[in-house]
Amino acid sequence: MGSHRWRLPDVQPLTRDGFLGMLHGHTAAIRVPEFVSRHHAQRFEKYLHPLLRPYSHIAGPSVDKVGLAQFEFQAQSAEDFQARGSDAQDRYFTQVAQLTDLHARIAKNTGDNPWERILTMLQELVPEHEVRVAHEPDGRRYHAGIYRSINNSTPIHCDWSPYDSLTEDWVINRVTHQAVFNLYLAPIIDGETILYDRIWEEELLQYRDPNTYGYFREAVDGCATVTLRPSVGDLCLFNTRNLHEVKSTGSEIHPDGGLWQRPRLTLSAFLGLLPAGVLSARPTIILWS
């Protein structure tokens, strides 16, 4: 059943060929160890933990964040599609305008700006592309680089904007390939990410769970898998058109006593490839969250 495309079905180091292979769906995943030091990761965790707030809208297990996700403003279930308002896009860009200095503020309080370092790294990796934060042709800029905590498990799902965001005319709907980076900033117990060698195609809609943004397990029957178990400070990238799921984190003893689920804190953003002529004369890798 379906499309199986991995040529390198394992986690690879970051190289130009590996990155492009991942973006085009042929490399399962990429890992950059210790992109952020443990010292700075601890500073991010200490500063951001009190700032975490729930997503304003999610049709599934709860997610906390610092920043803004375009996902909060798109239809995620059959009920969402039925009750869709017409002002979601305007509300999104209004809130984005309030976050223009987020990364600078966080860097001032933590002593590191991994967001800027990731942008620089990507541009140096593929200089023939333009690498930039996503924006609409009219100049409205997306928020990119969200700090989030997914402690509960997620359903099997994919992130594929040409389908996910079709309720409005977003520039991210025009990407031809889509990936994500997650920079892990806190130690956790369990909580692995499982990637499936199964890309989203329209035939998968027969397995769509109408009550969430996910898919029933039959969608990945017989598929090869890769499991990501990153360490603190690791930067991981994978193609989000591949179905994937995130397992729940385990409990540990809180320093003040009792059990707790330590927030699985990551800095995350999507990467999408736009053909030349959409936003630039060159092919463009846009980032958004």
Secondary structure as GFF3:
##gff-version 3
##sequence-region A 1 289
A	DSSP	beta_strand	8	12	.	.	.	ID=ss1
A	DSSP	alpha_helix	16	23	.	.	.	ID=ss2
A	DSSP	beta_strand	27	32	.	.	.	ID=ss3
A	DSSP	alpha_helix	38	48	.	.	.	ID=ss4
A	DSSP	three_ten_helix	49	51	.	.	.	ID=ss5
A	DSSP	beta_strand	53	54	.	.	.	ID=ss6
A	DSSP	beta_strand	64	66	.	.	.	ID=ss7
A	DSSP	three_ten_helix	70	73	.	.	.	ID=ss8
A	DSSP	alpha_helix	78	82	.	.	.	ID=ss9
A	DSSP	alpha_helix	88	96	.	.	.	ID=ss10
A	DSSP	three_ten_helix	97	99	.	.	.	ID=ss11
A	DSSP	alpha_helix	102	110	.	.	.	ID=ss12
A	DSSP	alpha_helix	114	125	.	.	.	ID=ss13
A	DSSP	beta_strand	130	133	.	.	.	ID=ss14
A	DSSP	beta_strand	146	149	.	.	.	ID=ss15
A	DSSP	alpha_helix	161	164	.	.	.	ID=ss16
A	DSSP	three_ten_helix	171	174	.	.	.	ID=ss17
A	DSSP	beta_strand	177	184	.	.	.	ID=ss18
A	DSSP	beta_strand	193	199	.	.	.	ID=ss19
A	DSSP	three_ten_helix	202	207	.	.	.	ID=ss20
A	DSSP	three_ten_helix	217	220	.	.	.	ID=ss21
A	DSSP	beta_strand	225	228	.	.	.	ID=ss22
A	DSSP	beta_strand	235	239	.	.	.	ID=ss23
A	DSSP	beta_strand	242	246	.	.	.	ID=ss24
A	DSSP	beta_strand	252	253	.	.	.	ID=ss25
A	DSSP	beta_strand	259	260	.	.	.	ID=ss26
A	DSSP	beta_strand	265	274	.	.	.	ID=ss27
A	DSSP	beta_strand	284	288	.	.	.	ID=ss28
###
